[in-house]
Structures are given as C-alpha cells and as structure tokens.
Amino acid sequence: MAQVKQEPHAVHGPGVEHGGGPGPRAIARPRNRRAPFFVRFYASAIGKKWAMAVSGIVLLLFVLGHMIGNLKVYLGPEHMDTYAEWLRDFGEPAFPRTVILWTVRAVLIAAFAIHIHAAYSLTRLNREARPVGYQSPRDYVAANWASRTMRWTGVIVGLFVVFHLFDLTWGQANPDFVRGDAYENLVASFERWPVAIAYIVANVALGFHIYHGAWSLFQSVGWNNPRFNKWRRYFAGAFASVVAGANVLFPIMVLVGVVE
C-alpha cells in the first residue's frame, strides 16, 4: 500500500500565513516615540549647561533692571512710588493692568527653577563621574573663591529672595508695610538693623555669584576664546561690582539718614 508523504505542518500564529511569511494581518510593533528635541537636549550635560547659561542671562538682566529701578529711591518718594505704579500699569491699554508684570514674573520663576534644577543635576553628574573623593588636597590655582562657593552663595541668594518677597512685595515680614507705598516700605524695612545686615550679606553673596556666573556662562555655551578671556573677566567683575555695590548702598543710605 503506497504511503502518503506528509508535508510538515506550517507554523500558525497571529498574523502569520502558511509558509511562515508575514501576511497582511501581521501586527505591527508600536514604534517608540522619541521625546521632543529640547527634552533630549536638556537631558545631556551640555544641554544643562546651556540651560544654566540662558536662564542665568535672564536673571542677570533682571537684577540689573531691578537695581536701576531702585535707584529712584534717591529721587524721593514721588519718583519711587510712580515707578512702582508704572510697573503695574505697563502695557496698558493694549494689555490689562499687571498682565505684563505677571508675564515677567512667570518668566523669572521659570528661569529661577531651571537654573536651580540644572545646577543640581550637573552637581549630581559630577559626583557620579567621580564617586571617590580627592585623596589629596585640591589645587585651587585655577578655581577662585567665587567659583568654589557658587553652591552656597546660590543658596544664600535663594533664601533671601523668599524673605525679600515677604518683606517688600507681600508685606508679611514688614510690620509697617503699606500696599502701594514702595518708598516708605523700603525705608521702614532697612531701618531695622537685622534686615539691613541680611540685605548686605545677601548682596555680597550675589556679587560673588554674579561674578563667576557672568564669567562662566560664555564658556558654557562655547563662546570661549583665550583672546577674549581677559575681557570676559573684566565684564564679570564690572557687572557684579555695579549691581552688588549699588544694592549694598541702599540699606546703608537708609541707616545713615541719607534716605529717610
């Protein structure tokens, strides 16, 4: 009796036709969606350095503008209070009152948050790259005091910003606070010795932080050329000295009676 030759069984499975080839019902595997470019860029060390540099520029522009605006205290109450009101009215009638002010505040909050997170992330990356600490004393010839204390000056400035808002913006930390009376609020605040001393210390820390930040932000974004390094240092020193120096003088002028 003749034997019938049996063909090997074809493999059956989801979306697989006889013969083992993919059929029209084959299930396509979902592709992994890539994160947006800015997210992927920020995940890298160079991206975090750029984020620190750009957010630092925003904050540098703010402290410069804030200092220039506060110089009106030397012109008297009318000029100072008019300036404070102008900040709220800026943009009218194209925009409702305080819209531009709150937009600027939102940008500053975002820049502040990005700056802090990028600094923290870079610190973690540096520690992971060197899990074992230095076994011998560090050589600080190249790293000056301002660069070695960036973390602590940043913490001091950050804590002072919170107090400053409660003192001169919201008023909870200023018992003589009167909403809309910017000149008298500033004088009443700086007449208190602890507040004046805290303001001076915070702005000295801000000066050191600005000095190293303004110097290093060019390097962070790749704008680093030995021919211009001297001018970078001059710019950083001048910017830090002008902003911190003018800010330190405000409480001193109140305490000695020049501003009253």
C-alpha positions as a printed Julia matrix, in Angstrom:
260×3 Matrix{Float64}:
  0.0     0.0    0.0
  1.51    3.32  -1.05
  2.4     5.67   1.73
  1.22    9.24   1.5
  4.04   11.71   2.08
  3.01   14.22   4.69
  4.1    17.8    4.41
  5.47   19.38   7.56
  2.92   21.4    9.44
  3.13   25.09   8.76
  3.58   27.26  11.78
  0.42   29.07  12.64
  0.34   32.17  14.71
 -1.2    35.58  14.92
 -0.78   37.37  11.65
  1.3    34.54  10.09
  0.1    32.8    6.94
  1.01   29.28   5.78
  4.59   29.12   4.64
  5.93   31.2    7.58
  5.87   34.51   5.75
  4.24   37.61   7.12
  0.73   38.01   5.91
 -1.47   41.01   5.52
 -2.77   40.57   9.05
  0.68   40.87  10.64
  0.62   43.0   13.77
  3.0    45.94  13.54
  5.03   46.64  16.64
  4.45   50.11  18.04
  7.34   52.44  17.44
  8.92   54.12  20.44
  8.06   57.8   20.27
 11.1    60.0   20.67
 10.98   62.76  23.2
 10.96   66.32  21.86
 14.34   67.75  20.91
 14.5    70.18  23.82
 13.82   67.39  26.32
 16.55   65.2   24.82
 18.93   68.16  24.66
 18.31   69.1   28.29
 18.96   65.5   29.33
 22.58   65.88  28.25
 25.28   67.64  30.24
 25.83   70.23  27.52
 22.09   70.89  27.44
 22.04   71.56  31.17
 24.99   73.93  30.79
 23.15   75.82  28.08
 20.03   75.94  30.26
 22.07   77.36  33.12
 23.64   79.94  30.83
 20.38   81.11  29.21
 18.46   81.2   32.5
 21.44   82.97  34.05
 21.32   85.67  31.38
 17.6    86.22  32.11
 18.33   86.54  35.83
 21.31   88.85  35.22
 19.12   91.17  33.16
 16.53   91.15  35.94
 18.93   92.04  38.76
 20.38   94.84  36.62
 16.92   96.25  35.82
 15.79   95.83  39.43
 18.83   97.73  40.68
 18.35  100.56  38.16
 14.7   100.9   39.15
 15.55  101.05  42.84
 17.93  103.97  42.2
 14.8   106.14  42.1
 14.76  105.95  45.89
 17.39  108.72  45.81
 14.94  110.97  43.93
 12.36  110.79  46.69
  9.0   109.16  47.46
  7.11  110.56  44.48
  9.52  109.17  41.89
  9.84  105.8   43.62
  6.1   105.32  44.05
  5.41  106.45  40.48
  7.91  103.93  39.19
  6.34  101.14  41.27
  2.89  102.0   39.9
  4.24  102.17  36.34
  5.41   98.56  36.67
  1.79   97.54  37.29
  0.37   99.74  34.53
  2.97   98.84  31.9
  1.34   97.58  28.7
 -1.94   99.43  29.06
 -4.19   99.87  27.17
 -3.02   97.09  24.85
 -2.99   94.67  27.79
 -4.97   94.66  31.03
 -3.27   96.09  34.09
 -0.47   93.93  35.62
 -0.55   91.39  32.72
  2.95   92.33  31.55
  4.18   92.4   35.16
  2.87   88.88  35.82
  4.27   87.67  32.5
  7.7    88.9   33.52
  7.28   87.26  36.92
  6.34   83.95  35.27
  9.45   84.09  33.06
 11.61   84.85  36.1
 10.1    81.97  38.1
 10.73   79.59  35.19
 14.31   80.85  34.78
 14.93   80.53  38.52
 13.57   76.96  38.6
 15.55   75.89  35.51
 18.71   77.46  36.91
 18.39   75.6   40.2
 17.49   72.26  38.62
 20.29   72.45  36.05
 22.83   73.31  38.76
 21.63   70.42  40.94
 21.68   67.98  38.01
 25.19   68.99  36.95
 26.4    68.58  40.52
 24.99   65.04  40.58
 26.6    64.23  37.24
 29.96   65.45  38.52
 29.65   63.33  41.66
 28.69   60.25  39.64
 31.67   60.8   37.39
 33.93   60.88  40.45
 32.35   58.6   43.09
 35.59   58.61  45.13
 36.65   61.94  46.53
 40.04   63.5   46.08
 42.7    61.7   48.1
 44.97   64.75  48.32
 44.33   68.44  48.9
 42.79   70.18  45.89
 44.87   72.62  43.87
 42.8    75.79  43.64
 45.14   77.79  41.45
 42.66   77.9   38.57
 39.43   77.84  40.63
 38.95   81.09  42.52
 36.97   81.57  45.71
 33.84   82.7   43.85
 33.69   79.51  41.79
 34.24   77.26  44.82
 31.38   78.89  46.74
 28.82   79.06  43.92
 26.6    76.5   45.63
 26.49   78.33  48.95
 26.15   81.84  47.51
 23.28   80.49  45.4
 21.57   79.08  48.49
 22.01   82.38  50.37
 20.59   84.39  47.48
 17.69   81.97  47.0
 16.69   82.12  50.67
 16.98   85.89  50.69
 14.75   86.22  47.61
 11.99   84.41  49.52
 12.39   86.74  52.51
 12.6    89.78  50.24
  9.24   88.92  48.68
  7.61   88.56  52.1
  9.23   91.82  53.18
  8.72   94.27  50.32
  6.28   92.61  47.9
  3.68   90.88  50.07
  4.4    92.62  53.37
  4.03   89.78  55.87
  7.62   90.26  57.11
  7.33   94.05  57.34
  5.13   95.29  60.22
  4.95   98.81  58.71
  4.06   97.62  55.2
  1.53   99.74  53.28
  0.45   98.39  49.9
  1.42  100.75  47.07
  3.82  102.82  49.22
  7.08  101.48  47.83
  9.35  104.23  49.19
  8.15  104.12  52.79
  8.11  100.31  52.77
 11.77  100.23  51.71
 12.79  102.79  54.33
 10.81  101.04  57.09
 12.43   97.73  56.18
 16.04   98.96  56.06
 15.68  100.94  59.29
 15.69   97.55  61.02
 19.33   96.57  61.58
 18.84   92.78  61.21
 17.11   93.28  57.85
 19.75   95.74  56.65
 22.57   93.38  57.61
 20.83   90.43  55.95
 20.34   92.51  52.79
 24.03   93.48  52.72
 25.23   89.9   53.29
 22.88   88.55  50.62
 24.05   91.09  48.07
 27.71   90.39  48.79
 26.92   86.73  48.11
 25.02   87.82  44.98
 28.09   89.74  43.82
 30.34   86.68  44.05
 27.67   84.52  42.41
 27.24   87.0   39.55
 31.0    87.31  39.08
 31.57   83.61  38.48
 28.26   83.16  36.66
 28.88   86.01  34.23
 32.4    84.69  33.65
 31.46   81.05  33.09
 28.25   81.45  31.05
 30.31   82.28  27.94
 32.26   79.07  28.37
 29.08   77.07  28.95
 27.71   77.99  25.52
 31.05   77.57  23.76
 31.96   81.25  23.49
 35.42   80.66  24.86
 38.5    82.14  23.23
 41.79   82.87  25.04
 41.99   86.23  23.27
 38.76   87.39  24.93
 39.12   85.78  28.37
 40.58   88.97  29.84
 37.55   90.96  28.68
 35.2    88.29  29.99
 36.78   88.71  33.41
 36.54   92.5   33.19
 32.86   92.25  32.22
 32.07   89.81  35.04
 33.86   91.95  37.62
 32.29   95.2   36.46
 28.76   93.75  36.25
 28.99   92.15  39.71
 30.51   95.27  41.28
 27.88   97.64  39.86
 24.86   95.51  40.79
 26.02   94.3   44.21
 27.64   97.63  45.11
 24.52   99.67  44.34
 22.31   97.19  46.2
 24.53   97.23  49.29
 24.34  101.04  49.39
 20.53  101.1   49.69
 20.34   99.9   53.34
 23.47  101.85  54.25
 21.99  105.11  52.95
 18.84  104.45  54.96
 20.76  103.67  58.14
 22.91  106.82  57.92
 19.89  109.02  57.15
 20.63  109.94  53.53
 17.37  108.25  52.55
 14.59  108.87  55.06
